[in-house]
Amino acid sequence: MKRINKTIFLITCLMIEMTGCTSPTPRHAGNQPPALTTAVIGQVITQMTEVMVHDITNPPLAARFFSYACLAGYEVVAQNNSAFKSMHGSLKDYPALKQPDTIQQYDVRLSALLAMLATAQKMQPSGKLLAVFEQQLLDSCRHLGYTDDVINNSKRYAMAVSKKILAYAKADRYNLISNYPRYTPLDKAGCWYPTPPAFLPAVEPYFNTVRTLALDTCMQFPAPPPVAFSTGKKTAFYKLLLANYTEGRKVPAEHRIIAAFWDCNPFAIQDDGHLILSSKKISPGAHWLGITGIACEKAGKGFEESMQIYTSVAVGLLDAFICCWDEKFRSNRIRPETAIRKYIDPQWVPVLQTPPFPEYLSGHSVISACSATILTHFFGNNFSYTDNVEVAYGLPPRSFTSFQQAAQEAAISRFYGGIHFMDAIENGLVVGGKVGQWVIQKMNFRP
């Protein structure tokens, strides 16, 4: 949690930054203090991410936390600005939420941020850690001239909205997963089995039972069947296997850099003799929300529009993970590491640590294509940017000429890392793109 404290001092600066580009926030009494900016949304996402790193939150669950927190923030915006439509009628089972008209003299943007934080604090296991950041945010608002009445009313409004969103989240059936039997890997040729060094159990094998938000069902965009497992040396599967083996024997330096940049593996564990060390990293969804923040700030998007874009990407992430995980545990395909060690070279080790769930489809490919499709909708096909999301985790920034280029690199990074076969990557990109297009269509947000 050290990184939270290091970033708190930036809040006041972020509020003041670009205030000349922002319009006064409605329902604010007296003189207008500086309006909260897009950058503060990114700070909330960053603090949520830090708590997820602390909790070692798995990637699908992280997307669930992000989606409902962003929906809470967006709901506040939509209730106070007719230019932004409610998600009632667009997202599955989303309730018709009424504006709490008994609360007056609040700041809409502050309420939106507090609604995000309130939702995250309740949903994330260590969500109470976010209270430190929230208090610093409120102290900064007071320093900038927000009255106690406005702050207190903004929080009351946020809590009213968050309570409704939390009820919506509770009904998505995730809480029922704990009632299901513990998943037992199939001891069968060609099927996934836990990998070294920790041999971790399968992550979220029942995630396909969670309610989708924009998708009609988790199987709305089915992937083609994976290349069939075979040990025959002239078969299509064995050719895939040899491609991974050949790449992994002498990985070019640039491929290693790309693999590390997109690793985003919260489960990374290093076996150092008798000592097991863990390396905490952000989830792939957090990485793409970081990219979202970079794009919103570079394009000079206002607070409300940025809230809309963050929410679109977060909704896409959750649906993409549900869709992908449904396929993973249906096809249940073996990982390259397991197959290569068993059938080719028992000493072979991939560049990246193999994640604890089946291989097909590639999750990075699905969620990256989905996120890139949504971001392209808002920013265009040729939006160049520098991705510095991983700098805090010791990795240098990388520059891209488009979101699609980034998605392609994120996808191929899994081949370079030795943890996915090429058909899982290629088909994952196709499925993810379809999910992204559907989310855009269902949410019906204009670029």
PyMOL commands that set and color helices and strands:
alter all, ss='L'
color gray80, all
select helices_A, chain A and resi 2-8+11-16+19-21+38-55+59-80+108-123+127-143+148-170+174-179+207-209+236-249+253-261+284-298+303-331+336-343+363-379+389-393+403-416+422-443
alter helices_A, ss='H'
color red, helices_A
select strands_A, chain A and resi 269-272+275-278+385-387+398-400
alter strands_A, ss='S'
color yellow, strands_A
deselect
rebuild
show_as cartoon
